[in-house]
Amino acid sequence: MEECKLYSLSTCSHCKSCKRFLGECGIEFEFTDVDLLPAEERNDAIEEIKRLTDRCAFPTIVIGNRVIVGFKEEEIREALGINP
């Protein structure tokens, strides 16, 4: 299974839905609630997101070498090889 990393905001409903979906599918994933990071780490995380996507949007999901912006269940399933 591909490594899965999620950049999220603690207050974002789409981010919460994405975390719930990954958990319900039994996917192990690492997540960072960017808004809860100390200032310097938060800036580093935002720069990383911009490097990956050319913008700063949440949730940003990195699955292997694929980047998905937004809670797009179908794309996430495809990237993880999960059948509907």
C-alpha positions, 0 to 999 in steps of 0.5 A: 500500500502506498504511503498516505499523508494528509495536510489538514486544518483542525476546523475544516469539515472536508478535512474531518470527512477525509480523515474519517473516510481513510479511517473507515477504509482501514488506511494507515495515514499520517496527518498534520493539522497545519493550523495547530502547528507552531508558527515556523512549522506551520510556515514550512508545512504551507510551503510544502503544500504550495510546492506540491500543488502550486497553491495552499488548499485543504485537505491536501492528500499525498498518496505515493507520488500522487497529490489530491487536493480536496476530499475527492473520494473517488480519486482517493479510492483510485489512488489507494486501489480501494474498490467502491 
